[in-house]
Structure formats: structure tokens, C-alpha cells
Amino acid sequence: MKRLLRLVLVINLLALAVSIARAHYNMLLPQSGSVKKGESVLLVYQWGHPFEHELFDAPAPEAVFAVAPDGKKIDLSKELEKFEIVGADGKKATAYRFRFTAEQRGDYLFVLRTAPIWMPEGQEFLQDTVRSVLHVQAERGWDAAAGLPFEVLPLTRPYGLQPGMAFQAQVETQAPQGGQPLRNGAAARGRKPFAGAIVEIEHYHAAPPAMLPSEEHITRTAKTDPNGVLTCTLTDAGWWCLTARRDGGVKQHEGKEYPVRQRSTLWVFVDEPVTPK
Ligand SMILES: [Cu+2]
């Protein structure tokens, strides 16, 4: 019996070791990448490991809003409905959803921000902003900034993509106080390109995969170039998350100070292969 207990303990420790390495992300997924004007779409917010489809209880978000194609901000925080979602192994987790009706043609941005989330495994807080896009017939606004201090902005249009296509995005961060003014789009937004930013790239599985590859094939890592530009290849159909991070200061937890890691995630959808008939 003692031996069995010890074995169970060892297995639990191994499981913990594995989960330390896997990265948690916030997922904000429109259930359809594009709709027509006047149609509605369901959006789901969930928290966990996208590749493994391992879901955990999502915290109530701090803010949720859309930016319409004409630039108008639409607060969606009152539209959220809490529900239970089923993750890997049939495990239930708290998630949130809301329905959105597109009243204009163009591209809608959806942005969700979380309060700092304590991560016992990493001994740090994660404070995330996630962004996804809904395409409504006209190509307008997919590259718009959502007015955040730290953002991953697509340079490649984030829809109508095929598996294997290259994707580029520019990471922008708040400009330092009193620095040299920069004459570009980022400066106009009070930000500067974030050179050398670490970006994690991960594919989302709508159902848990039967077999998991090694860690480096689950989460890819790239750095932005001197212009803050990220380049990656989206090899498979479905959702991908591109997550940049920066230092967000410190925050108290049980009387001690721990680092806050601020992350900005861009969710991008890749279509199934299209073959002309
Ligand atoms: Cu994790």
C-alpha cells in the first residue's frame, strides 16, 4: 500500500513537472471567422492549454470590448454569460460566451483583458490582453490598433489564410518617457516597435489530440526583429495564438512581491485548404 502511495505521489509530481512547462493562454474565439452584415456570431472565452485542449476555470475578465470598422468602441462586458465547457478527459471548466451581431461591413476587433492571474507553478502573475478579428464582407480595420499600451498588430491580413502561409505581425509597446520622438505609425499611438520581444506561437486543437509531441513542438518561440516584426509560419488549419510578453512590474501575493508578466495575444484563424475546382 505504501509503495502504491509512493508511486501515485511520483506520478503526480511528474504530472506537475509536465504542467509547469506547458503555457497557459487566454482564448477568445469567434465560432466563425467571418459573417455577413446583420448576422450574429458566438464568441467563447476560455483559459488553458490550447494545443492540448486542456481547459481550466477562466477568471471573470476585467474588460471585453469590440472595435467596429468605423473605429467606435463597443463595451461587451455586460453581454458575458458564464457557462461550463468540457476540456480534455471530459473535465469541466468555467468559460464565458457572448453573442455579437455585426451591424457594419468591415473588420471587427474583439479585445479581452484579464486582471493579473496568480500562477503558482511559475511563481508570477500573468496579465493578459487578447485580440481576435471577425471579418464582415469588407476588408477594413483588421490592422487597427485597439488603443492598448502593448499590442501585437497584424501586418499580414489575419483571415483568408491557407495552411503553410507565412505570417507577420509587429509588436508595439508604450514609448519610454522623454525618449526621441519616432516618426511612424507606432509613435502616433504613443508606442514604439518592440525589438527583440519574445513571442510564443501555439496551435489550438478544438479536441484533445490523441498523442502529444515534445514540448518544443507544442509551443514555438521566436523573437521580433529590430523593427519589432515577428515572422512565423502557420502550418495547420485552425486557430493560432501569437503571444508577446513584457515586464509588468511586481505585485503582492501573501505578503511577498512577485513579478507580473504582461502578455498580448493575437489570435489568427487559418482556413482549411482551398482548391479551385
Ligand atoms: Cu499552463
Residues whose N, C-alpha, C, O or C-beta is under 5 A from the ligand:
A	BS01	CU	S19 R22 A23 H24
